[in-house]
Amino acid sequence: MVLGTLLGDGHITKNGSYVAGHGLGQKEYLWLKSRVLSEFVHGRPSLSRKNKLGKRSVRFWTAVAPVFRSLRTLCYPRGEKTITQTWLDRIDRYGFLQAVMWWICDDGTRWGPEHSPSLMACTDGFLRTQVELLREWMTGHGYPCSIRMRHVAGYRPYPTLMFKIEGTVKLMRDLQPLIPVFMAYKVQLNRPDKVPYYRKRAKNGKTLEIRNQAKKMFEELSSQINYRGQKSNRSKTSGSTT
């Protein structure tokens, strides 16, 4: 999971702590990540202050551990997250599709007409030469894609990985058995509307359990917000790494 999410929103601090953060709309997904790394997570996710748009995000962090220090060395060779062939080869050894599933959950974005299969990966945090490595890697695994420079007013052009139709269809079909049900809307071949898939279907016991746990936790957080930078009794007693 960590190797895949580092391609997306995951981060490892200089001292060797893994950090993940998402908007409130993806609280179930964040909770699942924290459960996957539960042996390293001693606290519970915290709720941030409102940003300029009036929105909050949630995040969790792990304790400092040698495994994360090692991955920091691998993925931040000069102190900055950098895609290298060594990193991608490590993913191939540990599980290509599993890592890609986490990456797409983090940074995969639907685009184009609602009834057409379309997928892109937001790679604006990487240089074009690094995104080219990703393109060759994914194409070599049978998921053809290309790079498009996106232009946003006020920002420099940045590279985005755009999957071609055949690559999109194949990737979505391959990921559907693996992807968490509350993120399945990202790999629907036909999306008749923008309502997340999990809100209407697939109410199995495991999904409901995760959803209910996340709902309860964030209801508690909403009533007693733990802002970043503030000390709390939980942080003193749980041994969480902040």
GIMOJO-V448380 format. One record per residue. N is the residue number from 1. PHI is phi in whole degrees, 0 to 359 (none if undefined). NEAR is the number of other C-alpha atoms within 8 Angstrom. Layout:
n->(N,N)
phi->(PHI,PHI)
near->(NEAR,NEAR)
This chain:
n->(1,2,3,4,5,6,7,8,9,10,11,12,13,14,15,16,17,18,19,20,21,22,23,24,25,26,27,28,29,30,31,32,33,34,35,36,37,38,39,40,41,42,43,44,45,46,47,48,49,50,51,52,53,54,55,56,57,58,59,60,61,62,63,64,65,66,67,68,69,70,71,72,73,74,75,76,77,78,79,80,81,82,83,84,85,86,87,88,89,90,91,92,93,94,95,96,97,98,99,100,101,102,103,104,105,106,107,108,109,110,111,112,113,114,115,116,117,118,119,120,121,122,123,124,125,126,127,128,129,130,131,132,133,134,135,136,137,138,139,140,141,142,143,144,145,146,147,148,149,150,151,152,153,154,155,156,157,158,159,160,161,162,163,164,165,166,167,168,169,170,171,172,173,174,175,176,177,178,179,180,181,182,183,184,185,186,187,188,189,190,191,192,193,194,195,196,197,198,199,200,201,202,203,204,205,206,207,208,209,210,211,212,213,214,215,216,217,218,219,220,221,222,223,224,225,226,227,228,229,230,231,232,233,234,235,236,237,238,239,240,241,242)
phi->(none,297,299,287,287,293,291,248,269,292,213,241,287,298,272,98,240,275,232,226,215,212,289,299,294,243,296,295,295,297,298,298,301,294,286,299,257,302,292,254,257,256,246,229,303,245,256,277,291,291,273,297,268,81,251,249,232,236,208,220,219,262,291,294,211,303,297,284,297,297,290,298,297,291,263,233,300,238,85,229,302,221,286,229,295,297,299,294,296,296,298,301,288,263,135,298,295,299,295,295,301,296,298,294,300,287,239,290,222,280,208,81,303,297,262,245,290,209,207,223,248,285,240,292,277,241,288,300,298,285,293,296,299,298,299,296,296,292,296,296,271,98,236,300,207,220,248,237,276,265,244,239,305,91,231,288,302,227,279,233,274,250,280,288,305,295,290,297,299,295,295,299,294,287,273,306,288,257,286,303,298,281,245,295,298,285,237,283,293,236,247,295,207,259,286,309,306,291,285,245,218,56,271,279,301,296,296,296,297,297,296,293,298,295,299,297,297,281,294,294,295,294,275,216,294,257,288,298,92,262,275,222,298,298,293,286,261,273,79,293,267,251)
near->(7,7,9,14,13,11,9,12,10,12,8,12,9,7,6,12,15,13,12,11,11,11,10,8,5,8,13,11,10,14,11,9,8,10,7,6,9,8,5,8,13,11,10,6,9,12,14,12,9,9,7,5,5,6,9,11,12,14,13,14,13,13,11,11,9,7,6,12,14,8,11,13,8,9,13,11,10,5,5,7,9,9,13,9,7,7,10,10,8,8,12,8,7,6,8,9,8,10,14,9,12,12,14,12,10,9,11,12,10,8,8,6,5,9,7,9,10,11,11,12,11,10,12,8,4,11,9,8,6,11,15,9,11,9,13,8,9,11,10,8,6,7,14,12,12,9,11,8,8,8,8,7,4,4,6,6,8,11,14,14,14,11,14,11,8,9,12,13,10,9,9,11,9,9,11,9,6,8,11,7,9,12,12,13,10,10,9,9,8,8,10,6,5,5,5,10,11,12,7,6,6,7,7,6,6,6,11,9,8,11,9,8,8,11,10,8,8,9,8,8,11,8,6,6,9,10,9,8,4,6,6,7,6,7,10,9,6,8,8,12,8,3)
